[in-house]
Amino acid sequence: MPTTQPPYYITTPIYYVNDRPHVGSCYTTLLADCAARFMRAAGRPVFFLTGTDEHGQKVEKSAASRGLTPKALADENAAHFKTAFQFLHCSFDHFIRTTDAAHEAQVQEALRRLIKSGDVYLGTFEGWYDEGQEEYVTENQAREKNFKAFNGQPLVKAKEHNYYFRLSAFQKRLEEFFEKNPGFVRPEARRNEVLGRFKEGLQDVPVSRTSFTWGVPFPKEIEGADRHVTYVWIDALFNYITALDLLSVSPAPGGGDVAPRQRGQPPLASFWPAQVHAIGKEILWFHAVIWPALLMALNLPTPHCIYAHSFWIRDGKKMSKSLGNFIDLETIHAYCNAFSVDAWRWFMLTQGPIEATDADFSHPKFVEAYNADLANGIGNASSRVLNMIEKYFAGAVPDPQGNSNHAGHDWPALAQSSLASATSAMEHFDLAGALAAAMSLSKRVDAYIVATEPYRMAKDQAKMPEVGLVLYHCAEALRIAATLLACAMPAKMSDVLQRFGQEPPRPDGSFSRPLSELCKWGGLKPGTRVVKGEGLFPRADSDAPPPTPTPP
């Protein structure tokens, strides 16, 4: 049945294929996956996009250094990204590659429109170039950076005859747009950075390059097309709309290798504009300024929010391969094998640098969060309640006899409050806040057990109805908590729900009914059979060494 809920479109940046995935790319993708799963569970049609950025000078050089063609290197590393994200249970709807024929054709169509409108013109550039970021830098910026690139290498003096986008012509319009849309760039510190750069005045930006050949070819009918390839950043930004076929001259449903739409789902084009572009702070300028200006030039709506998170550091130091403290795929796999994929997801989503400050990854911090939230938290609460239902009621959920308010706990109100808080936080891309609201129900169960002591009451046969009342409340609260937490820990919370005899989420995070129905108090029926099972999250030894990195 078609849903009446509004579509939800969330994207990650597309990741550059000159190297393999690491904690940064996995982190951004996990953020998007958690939000996508929650919105699907809420009943909204969702399109979650990720993929790889495969053109540009860096790819061409990296491939040459290994004796490969650029496409062969792109194929190899795109597969690494896709495999890594699937290992972490990321539920993307489409993995776009900028070498996809459908993407390249739409980029060329965008160029035709921009050249025809006069927003793109042929000109000459002479100035500083950051080869690591493949970004042109103004004289002021170069001086502020001490003429060093993002990766610490010297900036390069460059002169090229290229096509340019008239970004300077959009300064006033962009400033007005930012004033009217204060939530367009988040968090607030990132917005202030962008506004600060506006004061320097916007410079026109390259749309083509002539110093190498690995890129989307310019349309053949354009002057000098044979000498120009599309600048990688322009090519990359367009992925957010080419994945939806918004620029297709002859629309082909899905575009690229996108999965077929199921009956009742809205057409791809209806997902634009995106609710959230989740990115790292180092690529904020392209997304916050150049991207909306390009969309304005094409008369297309702008996305609702550019969310630029901060970086991971490790043990108080900036991560780098030279220091040997880089969190690579081998390290990620080691933690997932030792603690579970869902434990890794939980730590990333709740302890990560989603706000304006960087987050420190350390093994003691990981173990502390794991034990507090998972082993001693929802894992322990679920085991205790299941064990007591098995022991005192032969594995059948007891009947609360219509009483839902006991020992100062108004359970229907608590459940409704957790759902409302989690939903509101997720709509604002406050993932940690949403998960804290969901986990609060599990913590309430712990406090309730301490207050009521059902294991003591069970010694008195006359108090068994009250024991049943307590255990029903505990089981029902944990059912709702697991339902809300499934977006963060899909495998473990599926396990919890099935142990309580409930429907687990589908692989994409959706359920047969929306959260508004699933999280209503009283969904767990008395008499339902439960299963104790093994411990969900065995307690970790805080003195044990970190897991040894293993090949993925």
N, C-alpha and C positions, 0 to 999 in steps of 0.2 A: 504494500500500500504506500503511495507517495506520501512523503512527510511534508508537513507545513512549516517545519523549522528552517531557518535561514542556513544557506550553505556556509561551510567553514573551510577556508583555504589557508594552509600553512606551509611555509617553505624553509629549507635550509639554504645557505649559500651552496653553489656547486663547487666541488672541491678540486683543486688543481692536481693534475695527474703526473706532475714531474716527481712526485714522491708518494709514499704509501700513507694510509690513514694513521692517525695518532689520537691522543686523548682529546685534543681540541676539536677535531672534526667529529669524533664519536660523541662528544659532549653536546654539541649543537644539535646533532641528529637525535639524541635522546630527549632533549628538551622538546623538540618538535613532535617526536613520537608520543611522549606523555600527553601533550595537549591534544593531539589528534585522537588518541585512544579515548580520552575523557569525553571529547565532543561527540565521538561516535556513540559512546555509551549513553550520552545525554539525548541521543536520537537525532543529531544533526547530520546532514550529508557532509562528508569530509573528503577533501582532496589534499593529500600530504605528498609534497614533492621534494625529492633530493636528487643528487646526480653528480656528474663530473664535468669540469671545465677543461677542455682538451686541446685548445689552440694556444698559440703564442710562442714567443722567442725562447722562453725557458724550456718548454717541452721540446722544441726543435733542437736546442743545444744538449739537453739531457739525453735525448734519443741518440744524437750523433756520438756522444761520449761513450755510449754502450754499443755502438754499431747497429742500432735499430732504426727503423723508420719511425717518425712521430706517431703514426697510427698504431704501430705495434706496441710502442710504449704506453700509449693511451689505453689500448685494449687490456694490457697487462695490469695496469694500476687501477683502471675502472673496475676490473673484476675484484681487486683487493678491497676497494671501498664497498662494493655491493655485498661481498661476503662478510666483511666486518660488521656492517649494519644489520645483516640478517642474523648473524651470531648473537647480536645484542637484542634480538627480537624487535627490531624496528619495523613498523607496519606501513612503510611508504607505499603509496598508490602508483607512483611512477618514478623510475630512476632514469632521468634524462641525461643524455650525453650530447655535448655540443657538436659532435661529429655526426649526429643523427641527420639524415637527409631532410626530414620534416623541419627540424630546427634551422638548418642552414638556409632552406628555401624561404622561411619566414623572416630571417634576419635580412636577407637580400630584399625582401618586400618592404621591410621597415626602412632600409636605406633608400629605396626608390621614393617612398613617400616623403622622407625627410629632405632629400635633395630637391624634389619637386616643390616642396613648400618653401624652400630657401633656408630651412633651419640647419642644413648641412651644406658647406661650401668648400671649395678647393683653396688651400693656402699653404703657407710655409711656417714651420716652427723651428725656433732655435732656442735651446735652453737645457735645463737639467732633467735627467731621466734616471729613475730608480729601476734598475734591471730586475731586482728581486721581486718587486711588486708590479713590475711592468706599468709604471705610473709616471707621468710627467709631473714635475715639481716646479713651483714658481721660485723666483729668485729669493723672495722673503722666506719661503719655507725651506729652501736649500740652506740658507744662512742659519736659520733657527736649528736646523738639524746638523749644523757644522759640516755640511756637504757630505753627510753620510746617509746611506740608504737604510731602509727598514731593517735589513739584515746585517747592518754594520759595515757593509762594503761602500767604497767611494761612489758618489753619484757620478754619472757619465754625462759629458757635454754632448748634445745631439742636435742635428739639423736635418729636418726632413720636409719634403713636399707632400703634404697629406690632405685628406678631407677632414674638416672640423665641424663640430657641433656648436652652434651659437649659444653656449651656456650663458654667456654674459648678458644676452638679451632677456633672460628669464630671472634676473636677480630680483627685481621688484615683485614679480609675481610669486617667486618662491618665498620672499620675506613675508608677504601677505598671507601666503598659504601656511607658513609656520605659525604666524600670529593667530590664525583662525583654528589651527589644529595643534594645540599644545601637546597632545599625546601622540603625535606622529612619530617622533623619535623618543625612545625610552631606553634606559632610565634617564632621569632629568639631567644628570651630569653629562651624558652624551649629547643631549639636545643643546646644552649650553656650549659645548665644544663647537658644534656646527654653527650656532649663531655667532660665536666669536670669529669664525673664519669668514663669515659673510662680510665682516668689516673690511677685509682685505680687497674685496671686489672679486667677482667671479670672472675667471678666464675661460675662453673657449677651449674645448677639449678635443683631442684627436679622435677620429672615427676610423681612420685607416692607418696602415703602416706599409712602408715600402722597403724596409731593411731586411725583411725575411719573407718566407712564402707560406709558412704553416698557419693558415687561418681561413676563415670563410671568404671565398672569393667575392670580389665586388661584382654586382650585376653587369653582365657583358655590355649592356647598352650605355653604361656610364663612362664618361670620358676618362681615358687612361686606366680602365678597369684591369687590364692585364698586369699592371704594375702595383696594384693595391690589394691588400687583404684587410679584412675587418679587424680593427683594434680589439684585442682579446677582451678588454673590459666591457666594451659595447656589446660584443657578441655574447658575453656571459650574462649580462643583466637581462637581456631579452628572453632568457630561458624561462623566466617566470610566466611569460605570456605565450611563448611558443608552445609550451607544454599543454596549454589549453586551446591551441589552434586559433588564437585570436587574430593572427596575421596571415592565416592561410588563404591563399588566393582561391584554391578549390578545396574546401574543407574535407578532411578525411578524419572521421571520428577517432578520437584518441590521440592521434599524432604520435610518431615514434613507436615505442613498444609499450605504451600505456595499456593497462588492463582494460578489457571491455567493460562498459558501463552496465550495471545490473538494472533490471526492470524497476522502474519507480525512482531511479536516481536522476537528478537534474543533469542537463547537458553540461559539458565541460566549461563552455564559455560563461555559464552562469556563476561559476566560482570566483570570477574576477569582479571586484578587486580583492586581493589577498587580505585576510585579517591580520596576519603576522608574517613578516620576513624575519626569521631568527638568524642572526649573524654574529660574528666576532667583532670587537670594537675596531680592529685594524682596518676593516673595509667599510667603515661607516660612511665616509664622504661619498663614495660611489653610490651607495644605496640611498642616502638621505638627501642628496642634492642632484647628482647627475641623473639618477633613475627617475625621480618625479618630473624633472624637466623634460626628459625624453618622452615620458608619457603625456605630458601636457602638449608637447609638439605634435604628438600623434593623435591628440584629442581622445585620449583614453583615461579612465579614472585612475587615481593614485591609490596605492595600498593604504590600509588603515594605520598600520604601525610598523616601524622598523625597530626591532628590539636588538640592541647591540650589547651582548654580555662581555664580561671581562675575561682575563686569562687565568689558567691554572699555573701555579708555581709549585715547586716541590721542596719540602723541608726548608722553606724560607728562602729559597733561591730560584731565580729565573731558570726555566728548563732549557737545556741545550744538549745537543748530541756530544759536544766536546767535553761537557762536564759529566757525562754519563748518567744524568738524572732524568732523562727523557722518558715519559710514559708512553711507550710504543705499544704495538699490538701484542707483542710477547708478554709485556707486563700486564696488560688488560686481561689476556687469556689466563695468566697465572692466578690473578685475583678471582676471576669468574670460576675457574676450576676449584679453587680452594674454598670460596664462600658462596658461590652460585652467581649466575648472571643477574638475577633479580637483586641480590645484595649489592652488586656493582652499580646497577641502575639506581638503587635507592640512594647510595652515597653520592653519586653524581648529581642526582636531581635535588637532593636536600642540602648538600654541603657545597655545591658548586658556585662559581662566580657569576651568577645571573645578574647581580646588581653592578654597581659602578666600581667595586673594588675586586682585586684579584683574590683567588681562593688558594689556600695552601693544601696540597695533597701530602699527607704523611701516613705512614703505616699505623702508628698509634691512634691517630685521629680516625682512620678507617675502622679499626677494631672497636674503638669507643662508640662510634655511631652504630656499628653493626650490633654490638651487644645491647646497647641501650634501647634502640628502636625495634630491633628485629628479634634477637635471641631472647632478651629479657622482656621484650615488649609484646608485639602481636603474636610472635611464635609461642611464647610461654603462656600467654592468655588463652590462645586457642587450645593448646595441649591440656591445660588445666580444666577448661570447661568441658572439652570432649571426654577427658578421663572421668570427670565426675558424672557426666550424663551416662557414660558406659557403666560406671560402678553403681550408681544409685538408681538408675532408671532403665537398666538393661539395654542401653544404646538407643533409646527412643526419646525424642524431645518431649519434655514434660509440658503439662497444660498449665498456663499461668492463671486460668480461671477468670480471664477478662481483666485482671489487675495489671496496669502498665505503669503505675506510680508507686514506688516502694522505696523506703529508707532514704527519702529525700531526693530520689532520682526520678524525674519526669521523663521517661525514656522516649516517648513519641516526640516530645519537644527537643530533646537532645539530638535525636536522629535528624529531625527537620533542620535544626540549626547547623549541624555538620554538613548536610547536603547544601544548604543555602550558602554557607561560608565557602565551601569548596568550589561551588559553581561560580560564585562571584569572583573569587581569587583566580580561577582558571581563565575566566573571561578577560581578566586584566593581565594575563600571562604571569601571574604570581604563582609559579608551580610549587615552590616550597610552602607558601601559605595554604594552598589547596590541599597539599598532602598532610600538612599539620592538622588541618581541620578534620580530615578523614581519620587520621591516627588518634585524634582526641577521643573518639569513641572507644578505641581499644584501651586507652589509658583510663577511661571511665570504668571499664570493666574491671581492671585491676583494683581501682579504688573501691569499687562496689563489693568485690570479693573480700577485701580487707575489712570493710565496714560490716558486712553481714555474716562472714565466716560460715558459709554453707557446709563445709566439711565438719565443723563442730555441731551445727544444728542436726546434721544427719545421724548423729549418735542418739538422737531422741526421735522415736518413730512418730510421735505426735507433731513434730515440726517438719515432717517430710513434704507436706503441701507447700510450705514456705521455701523449702530447699528447691522444690520444682519451680516455684515462682522466680527465685533468684537465678537459677540456671537457664530458664527460658530467656530472661532478660539479657543475660550474658551472651547466650548463643545468638539471639536476634541482633544484638548490638554488633557482635563480631561479623555476622553475615553482612550487615550494612557497611561496616568498616572495610571488609574485604572487597565488597562491590566497588566502593569509592577508590580503594587503593590499587585496583587491578590495572589502572593506567600506568602505574609506576612499576608494579611487580606482577606482570600478567601470569607467569607460570605458577608462582607460589600462591597468589590469591585465587587462582583457579583451583588449586589443590585445596585451599581452605574451604571454598564454596562447595566443592564436591564432597568434602568430609562432612559438611553440614547438610548434605542431600540437596544442594541447590544447583541451579544452572550456572555453568562457568561462562565466561565471556568467549565470544568467537575469536579466531586468530587475530582479527583486526581491532579487537577491543569492544566491539558492539555486543549488545544483548538482544534478546527477542523483544524486550520492552525497555523503554527509556528509564533513566535513573529516577526521574520523578515518581515513577510507579514502583520500581524495584526497591527504593529506599524508604517507602512508607512502612511505618511500624506495623508489625503483625504479619509480615510476609512469610515468616517461618511457621509452618503448620505443626501443631502438637502431634506427636506420633511419628514424625519424620525420623527415619533411621540415620544415625551418625556413625562415622568411622574414626577411630583414634588415629591410626597411622603413625609413621615415624615423625621425629621432631623436625619441624620446618627449618629452623635455623639453629643448629647446634652452637652452643656458646663457644666463643673463640678465646684462646689463651692469649692474654695481653702481652705475655713475655715471649711468645713464640716469634721467630724471625719472619720477615715478609716472605710471601711465596716466591719461589724461584721462577723467573720468566721462562716461558716455554714457547716454542714455535706455534703459531696458530694453525 
